Amino acid sequence: MALKEYTWHFVAESIESLGFGNYDMVQAEVSDKTICIAKFNDKLYAFQSLCPHAGAKMVMGYIDMQGNAVCPLHRFKFSLKNGYNVTGEGYNMKTYPIEIRNGEIFVGF
């Protein structure tokens, strides 16, 4: 089985420069694509910016205690690790690999 190859794109100079503040999610423009970046248990996750169900902005939601992104509109929950819908509605969220290299943040598409 071949591993997927990614093109890596610069996101930010540091975790601090992402501007999380008191929130667990931020929205970012990367290579003509709008994504969300979440911080959970000191790890970063990248995923699509709109809910796959009804198109709500995921950045307006929150991260629950189990590490799921919660949509602000209908409260559907998606795993940060793989994008799977954990509340059973059948919608899955696109996720992207994210890496920290010498303190800088990169995402793969």
Secondary structure, 3 states (H helix, E strand, C coil): CCCCCCCEEEEECCCHHHCCCCCCEEEEEECCEEEEEEEECCEEEEEECECCCCCCEHHHCEECCCCEEECCCCCCEEECCCCCECCCCCCCCCEECEEEECCEEEEEC
